[in-house]
Amino acid sequence: MDFDALRRHPDLEAPGLAAADAADRLILDESVRALAEAPAAAGSVAVIDDAYGALALGATLAGARAVRVHQDPITGERALAANADRLGIPVEDRPRSLPLEPELIAGAELVLMRLPRSLDRLDEVAGLVARHAAADVRVVAGGRIKHMTLQMNDVLGAWFDRVDVSHARQKSRLLVATGPRPERMPPAEAWPRERRDPGLDLVVVAHGGVFAGTAIDIGTRFLLDVLAGAVPDARSAVDLACGSGVVAARLARERPGLVVRASDRSAAAAASARLTARANGVAERVEVARADGLEHLPDASERLVVLNPPFHSDAAVHTGIAAHLFAEAARVLEPGGELWCVWNSHLRYRGLLERIIGPTRQIARNPKFTVTASVR
């Protein structure tokens, strides 16, 4: 496969950010070997957490048929489709995108996946594979060595009888798991999980891999402490990059007449936000969308947007992620509307906020975080 033809778009593209890396190549090389040893497996391949389609498209070009794929970000699904166009793969032969549910895995004999940085995400995925894949499934999971930990072996080892570790190649390595043990986890411990935060009296529900899990991170907590003063007469609000939906649920609960429109590009986050809203009795006033930014909302339609912006694109730290979200907020805010944002103070986003949104004032600051309000 021509890896150089792959692009990240519509995700962030910048020098040094590639659509495929050495770990993708290593996973695909192992998958080609696995398919050669067991040709029947070519019709039962599932791919999980494939960033921009390199794994699913590479497996297809290597002879796998009817590949099933799950990518958590909606931008990943769109990048895969665009990359399939670039590679000239006919529509009828392209991988089929599915949610992270049993249908994705059912009967799979070969599972290819990028190792997530979150052990909770790995546990949720490994459990799904162990319960629903074929008894002789072979899981080929790879990553960059600098992002891998010994705990990943332990998580896979809890779900599978055998976990083999490959030799390193180009600073990448594989974990190959076989012999699923679906009985390992009792139903009470299954994903998603929930936890009540005693300080806020708020129930948080989260799938594996959602930022902060069932906890409330200190930046969000700092934002919530001052959010009562955010455009108090607004009849609707937007929770942009909503994660587990903590901000949306708190806003809806504290303002009984408010409709909150929450969005996140992550399928796991959007699902978690819906469950968090339901657990706190505000599901009828929290609308959740899996979307790239606020693409589902019209221009100049909202008076309040709230944001705790991520600053990672996969493993890379890049201000372009925040700039994209700030631009989405600027488009959706009506004149005089406000973006309330919490950010790590060392990132110094204020100048960027003033250029993209408008006049920006500091609401609160502590040794680590700053909360600002920017007026459109």
C-alpha positions as CSV (number, residue, x, y, z in Angstrom):
1,M,0.0,0.0,0.0
2,D,1.2,3.5,-0.7
3,F,1.3,5.0,2.8
4,D,2.4,8.3,1.5
5,A,-0.9,8.7,-0.3
6,L,-2.8,8.7,3.0
7,R,-4.0,11.9,4.6
8,R,-5.4,12.9,8.0
9,H,-8.0,15.3,6.6
10,P,-10.5,16.3,8.0
11,D,-8.5,15.9,11.1
12,L,-5.6,18.3,11.9
13,E,-2.9,18.3,9.2
14,A,0.5,19.9,10.0
15,P,4.2,19.3,9.4
16,G,5.2,16.3,11.5
17,L,1.7,14.8,11.8
18,A,1.4,11.7,9.6
19,A,-1.6,9.6,8.6
20,A,0.3,6.3,9.2
21,D,3.4,5.3,11.0
22,A,5.8,2.4,11.6
23,A,3.4,0.8,14.0
24,D,0.7,0.6,11.3
25,R,3.3,-1.0,9.0
26,L,4.3,-3.5,11.6
27,I,0.6,-4.5,12.3
28,L,-0.1,-4.9,8.6
29,D,3.0,-7.0,8.0
30,E,1.9,-9.3,10.8
31,S,-1.7,-9.4,9.4
32,V,-0.4,-10.4,5.9
33,R,1.5,-13.3,7.6
34,A,-1.6,-14.3,9.6
35,L,-3.8,-14.3,6.5
36,A,-1.2,-16.4,4.6
37,E,-1.2,-19.0,7.4
38,A,-5.0,-19.0,7.7
39,P,-6.6,-17.9,4.4
40,A,-10.1,-18.6,5.7
41,A,-9.6,-15.7,8.1
42,A,-9.7,-13.2,5.2
43,G,-13.4,-13.1,5.4
44,S,-13.6,-12.4,9.1
45,V,-11.3,-9.4,9.9
46,A,-12.2,-6.6,12.3
47,V,-10.1,-3.5,12.8
48,I,-10.3,-1.2,15.9
49,D,-9.0,2.3,16.6
50,D,-7.4,2.7,13.1
51,A,-6.5,6.3,13.1
52,Y,-7.0,7.3,9.4
53,G,-7.7,4.0,7.7
54,A,-4.2,2.6,7.1
55,L,-5.0,-0.7,8.8
56,A,-8.4,-1.4,7.4
57,L,-7.4,-0.3,3.9
58,G,-4.1,-2.1,4.0
59,A,-5.9,-5.3,5.1
60,T,-8.4,-4.9,2.2
61,L,-5.6,-4.5,-0.3
62,A,-3.9,-7.5,1.2
63,G,-6.9,-9.7,0.4
64,A,-9.2,-9.4,3.4
65,R,-12.9,-9.3,2.4
66,A,-15.7,-7.4,4.0
67,V,-13.5,-5.8,6.7
68,R,-15.3,-4.3,9.7
69,V,-13.8,-1.3,11.3
70,H,-14.4,1.0,14.3
71,Q,-12.8,4.3,14.7
72,D,-13.7,6.4,17.7
73,P,-13.4,9.9,16.1
74,I,-15.9,10.7,13.4
75,T,-13.0,12.5,11.6
76,G,-11.2,9.1,11.4
77,E,-14.2,7.6,9.6
78,R,-14.2,10.4,7.1
79,A,-10.4,10.2,6.6
80,L,-10.8,6.5,5.8
81,A,-13.4,7.1,3.2
82,A,-11.3,9.9,1.6
83,N,-8.2,7.7,1.7
84,A,-10.1,4.8,0.0
85,D,-10.9,7.2,-2.8
86,R,-7.2,8.2,-3.1
87,L,-6.2,4.5,-3.3
88,G,-8.9,3.7,-5.9
89,I,-10.6,1.0,-3.8
90,P,-14.1,0.2,-5.2
91,V,-17.0,1.2,-3.0
92,E,-18.2,-2.4,-2.8
93,D,-14.8,-3.6,-1.4
94,R,-14.4,-0.9,1.2
95,P,-14.3,-1.6,5.0
96,R,-17.7,-1.1,6.7
97,S,-17.7,1.3,9.7
98,L,-19.6,0.0,12.8
99,P,-20.0,1.0,16.4
100,L,-18.0,-0.6,19.1
101,E,-20.6,-3.3,19.7
102,P,-20.8,-7.1,19.3
103,E,-21.6,-6.9,15.5
104,L,-18.2,-5.4,14.9
105,I,-16.4,-8.4,16.4
106,A,-18.9,-11.3,16.0
107,G,-17.0,-14.3,14.7
108,A,-13.8,-12.4,13.8
109,E,-10.8,-14.6,13.4
110,L,-8.3,-11.7,13.0
111,V,-8.5,-8.4,14.9
112,L,-6.1,-5.6,14.1
113,M,-5.8,-2.7,16.4
114,R,-3.7,0.2,17.5
115,L,-3.0,0.1,21.2
116,P,-4.9,2.9,23.0
117,R,-3.0,5.0,25.6
118,S,-5.9,4.4,28.0
119,L,-5.8,1.1,29.8
120,D,-9.6,1.4,30.4
121,R,-10.1,1.6,26.6
122,L,-7.9,-1.4,26.1
123,D,-9.9,-3.3,28.8
124,E,-13.2,-2.5,27.2
125,V,-12.0,-3.5,23.7
126,A,-10.3,-6.6,24.9
127,G,-13.4,-7.7,26.7
128,L,-15.6,-7.2,23.7
129,V,-13.2,-9.2,21.5
130,A,-12.9,-12.0,24.1
131,R,-16.7,-12.3,24.4
132,H,-17.7,-12.1,20.7
133,A,-14.8,-13.1,18.4
134,A,-14.1,-16.6,17.2
135,A,-12.6,-19.0,19.7
136,D,-9.4,-19.1,17.6
137,V,-9.2,-15.3,17.2
138,R,-5.8,-13.7,16.8
139,V,-5.5,-10.1,18.1
140,V,-2.6,-8.1,16.6
141,A,-2.3,-4.9,18.6
142,G,0.6,-2.5,18.0
143,G,1.9,0.8,19.0
144,R,4.9,3.1,19.4
145,I,7.2,1.8,22.1
146,K,7.2,5.2,23.9
147,H,3.5,4.9,24.4
148,M,3.4,1.3,25.5
149,T,3.5,0.0,29.1
150,L,3.8,-3.3,30.8
151,Q,0.3,-2.9,32.1
152,M,-1.0,-3.3,28.6
153,N,0.3,-6.9,28.7
154,D,-1.5,-7.4,32.0
155,V,-4.9,-6.1,30.6
156,L,-4.7,-8.4,27.5
157,G,-3.5,-11.2,29.7
158,A,-6.6,-11.0,31.9
159,W,-8.8,-11.6,28.8
160,F,-6.6,-14.0,26.8
161,D,-4.6,-17.1,27.6
162,R,-1.5,-16.0,25.8
163,V,0.1,-12.7,24.9
164,D,3.2,-12.7,22.8
165,V,5.5,-9.7,22.5
166,S,7.2,-9.0,19.1
167,H,10.7,-7.7,18.5
168,A,10.9,-4.0,18.2
169,R,11.1,-2.5,14.7
170,Q,11.4,1.2,14.0
171,K,10.5,2.0,17.6
172,S,7.3,0.1,17.4
173,R,6.2,-3.3,18.8
174,L,3.3,-5.7,18.7
175,L,1.3,-7.6,21.4
176,V,-0.3,-10.7,19.9
177,A,-3.2,-12.1,22.0
178,T,-4.8,-15.6,21.5
179,G,-7.0,-17.9,23.5
180,P,-9.9,-15.6,24.6
181,R,-11.3,-16.0,28.1
182,P,-14.8,-14.5,28.0
183,E,-15.7,-15.5,31.5
184,R,-13.1,-13.2,33.1
185,M,-15.2,-10.2,34.1
186,P,-18.6,-10.5,35.9
187,P,-21.4,-8.4,34.4
188,A,-21.4,-5.9,37.3
189,E,-18.0,-4.7,36.2
190,A,-18.7,-4.3,32.5
191,W,-18.5,-1.1,30.6
192,P,-19.6,1.6,30.7
193,R,-19.0,2.4,34.4
194,E,-20.5,5.1,36.6
195,R,-19.5,6.9,39.7
196,R,-21.1,9.6,41.9
197,D,-19.0,12.6,42.6
198,P,-19.8,13.5,46.2
199,G,-18.7,17.1,46.0
200,L,-21.0,18.0,43.0
201,D,-23.6,15.3,43.7
202,L,-23.3,14.4,40.0
203,V,-23.3,10.9,38.5
204,V,-20.6,10.4,35.8
205,V,-21.0,7.6,33.3
206,A,-18.1,6.7,31.0
207,H,-16.9,4.2,28.5
208,G,-13.3,3.2,28.5
209,G,-11.0,5.8,27.0
210,V,-13.1,8.9,27.6
211,F,-11.1,11.7,29.1
212,A,-10.9,11.5,32.9
213,G,-13.2,8.4,32.9
214,T,-15.8,8.5,35.7
215,A,-13.8,11.2,37.5
216,I,-14.1,14.9,37.0
217,D,-10.8,16.4,36.0
218,I,-9.5,19.5,37.9
219,G,-9.8,21.8,34.9
220,T,-13.5,21.0,34.4
221,R,-14.1,21.2,38.2
222,F,-12.5,24.7,38.2
223,L,-14.8,25.8,35.3
224,L,-17.9,24.4,37.0
225,D,-17.1,26.5,40.1
226,V,-17.6,29.8,38.1
227,L,-20.1,28.7,35.4
228,A,-23.1,30.1,37.2
229,G,-22.2,33.6,35.9
230,A,-22.0,32.5,32.3
231,V,-24.8,34.3,30.3
232,P,-27.4,33.6,33.0
233,D,-30.4,34.5,30.7
234,A,-29.4,32.1,27.9
235,R,-32.2,29.7,27.0
236,S,-29.7,27.2,25.4
237,A,-26.1,26.5,25.7
238,V,-23.4,24.4,23.9
239,D,-21.0,22.0,25.6
240,L,-18.3,21.7,22.9
241,A,-15.9,18.7,23.1
242,C,-18.2,17.4,25.9
243,G,-16.3,14.3,26.9
244,S,-18.4,12.4,29.5
245,G,-21.0,15.1,29.5
246,V,-20.3,16.5,33.0
247,V,-20.6,20.2,32.0
248,A,-23.8,19.5,30.0
249,A,-25.5,17.6,32.8
250,R,-24.5,20.2,35.5
251,L,-25.7,23.1,33.4
252,A,-29.0,21.4,32.7
253,R,-29.5,20.5,36.3
254,E,-28.6,23.9,37.7
255,R,-30.7,25.8,35.1
256,P,-34.1,24.1,34.8
257,G,-35.2,26.0,31.7
258,L,-32.0,25.4,29.7
259,V,-31.5,23.2,26.7
260,V,-27.9,22.0,26.3
261,R,-26.5,20.9,23.0
262,A,-23.4,18.7,23.7
263,S,-21.1,17.5,21.0
264,D,-17.9,15.5,20.7
265,R,-16.1,13.9,17.7
266,S,-15.6,10.7,19.8
267,A,-18.2,8.0,19.7
268,A,-17.3,6.9,23.2
269,A,-17.7,10.4,24.6
270,A,-21.0,11.0,22.8
271,A,-22.4,7.7,24.2
272,S,-21.1,8.5,27.7
273,A,-22.6,12.0,27.6
274,R,-26.0,10.6,26.8
275,L,-25.7,8.2,29.7
276,T,-24.5,10.9,32.1
277,A,-27.5,13.1,31.2
278,R,-29.8,10.2,31.8
279,A,-28.2,9.3,35.1
280,N,-28.7,12.8,36.4
281,G,-32.4,13.1,35.2
282,V,-31.8,15.7,32.5
283,A,-31.8,13.6,29.3
284,E,-34.8,15.4,27.9
285,R,-32.9,18.7,27.9
286,V,-29.4,17.5,26.8
287,E,-29.1,16.8,23.1
288,V,-25.9,14.9,22.2
289,A,-24.3,14.8,18.8
290,R,-21.2,13.0,17.5
291,A,-19.8,15.7,15.3
292,D,-16.7,17.4,14.1
293,G,-16.8,20.6,16.2
294,L,-20.2,22.2,15.8
295,E,-20.9,21.3,12.2
296,H,-24.5,20.3,13.1
297,L,-25.4,23.8,14.4
298,P,-26.2,26.8,12.2
299,D,-24.2,30.1,12.2
300,A,-24.9,32.7,14.8
301,S,-27.4,30.5,16.6
302,E,-26.2,30.3,20.2
303,R,-25.5,32.8,23.1
304,L,-23.3,30.5,25.2
305,V,-20.6,27.9,24.3
306,V,-18.6,26.2,27.0
307,L,-15.3,24.5,26.3
308,N,-12.5,22.6,28.0
309,P,-10.4,22.1,24.8
310,P,-8.2,19.0,24.3
311,F,-4.7,19.8,23.2
312,H,-3.7,16.4,21.9
313,S,-4.1,15.0,18.4
314,D,-3.4,11.3,19.1
315,A,-0.1,11.6,20.9
316,A,0.9,15.0,19.4
317,V,0.4,18.2,21.3
318,H,-0.7,20.9,18.9
319,T,-2.5,24.3,19.3
320,G,-4.3,23.7,16.0
321,I,-6.9,21.5,17.8
322,A,-7.9,24.4,20.1
323,A,-7.9,26.8,17.2
324,H,-10.3,24.6,15.2
325,L,-12.7,24.5,18.2
326,F,-12.4,28.2,18.8
327,A,-13.3,28.9,15.2
328,E,-16.3,26.6,15.5
329,A,-17.5,28.5,18.5
330,A,-17.0,31.8,16.7
331,R,-19.2,30.7,13.8
332,V,-22.0,29.4,16.0
333,L,-22.1,32.3,18.5
334,E,-24.5,35.1,17.8
335,P,-23.3,38.7,18.1
336,G,-22.7,39.4,21.8
337,G,-22.6,35.6,22.6
338,E,-19.8,34.3,24.8
339,L,-17.4,31.4,24.8
340,W,-16.5,30.3,28.3
341,C,-13.3,28.3,28.2
342,V,-10.9,26.7,30.7
343,W,-7.3,26.1,29.7
344,N,-3.9,25.2,31.1
345,S,-2.4,28.6,31.8
346,H,1.0,27.8,30.3
347,L,-0.8,27.4,26.9
348,R,-1.5,31.2,26.9
349,Y,-4.6,30.9,24.7
350,R,-5.9,34.4,25.4
351,G,-4.3,36.0,22.3
352,L,-5.7,33.2,20.1
353,L,-9.2,33.6,21.7
354,E,-9.2,37.4,21.1
355,R,-8.1,36.9,17.4
356,I,-10.7,34.2,16.7
357,I,-13.6,35.0,19.0
358,G,-13.3,38.6,20.2
359,P,-12.7,40.6,23.4
360,T,-11.6,38.2,26.2
361,R,-11.7,38.7,29.9
362,Q,-10.3,36.6,32.7
363,I,-13.0,35.0,34.9
364,A,-10.7,33.0,37.3
365,R,-7.2,31.8,37.6
366,N,-5.3,29.4,39.8
367,P,-1.8,28.1,39.7
368,K,-2.6,25.7,36.8
369,F,-5.8,26.8,35.0
370,T,-7.3,30.0,33.6
371,V,-11.1,30.5,32.8
372,T,-11.9,33.2,30.3
373,A,-15.0,34.5,28.6
374,S,-14.7,35.7,25.0
375,V,-17.4,37.9,23.5
376,R,-18.3,37.5,19.8
